[in-house]
């Protein structure tokens, strides 16, 4: 076991760039506009850490998972998120009366499950497994986890910035449409991949 700073930076750079356009980054952004961002970050970060541990510890496990089943469950979770956001965005005329989910455990659990299920077999998980095989598990785990947690934080900051400048109903509707698009994208991946 070696501690190689170059391997950490390599893992960080590759995973950060791979995760930026990923659906979980957009899901974090959408959750951050409706839920407490710090709680969302704790949930997404925990899920990312679990996936990094799985990737560096058992990279071969990825090929054993039923890809279609994982993607169908992920699509269903995104669709559920879209329904929740779209229904809450159109129910109230008074924006001050719109409710934000604030309890730690409901937010944490929602964020954790959304990321945990959708990241199975993801490019970043596969890349992490490959990097661990060539660069060692510890620097890869540190660099990959830091990159994934950074992208989540960046998405949540962007979500808070948007939520402060755009009416909540508009943000909820846009977030709901994004979640619906992610559900559709994941379904297409399930049947074409």
Secondary structure, 3 states (H helix, E strand, C coil): CCCCHHHHHHHHHHHHHHHHCCHHHHHHHHHHHHECHHHHHHHHHHHHHHHHHHHHHCHHHHHHCCHHHHHHHHHHHHHHHHHHHHHHHHHCCCHHHCCCECCHHHHHHHHHHHHHHHCCCCHHHHHHHHHHHHHCHHHHHHHHHHHHHHHHHHHHHHHHHHHHHCCHHHHHHHHHHHHHHHHHHHHHHHHHC
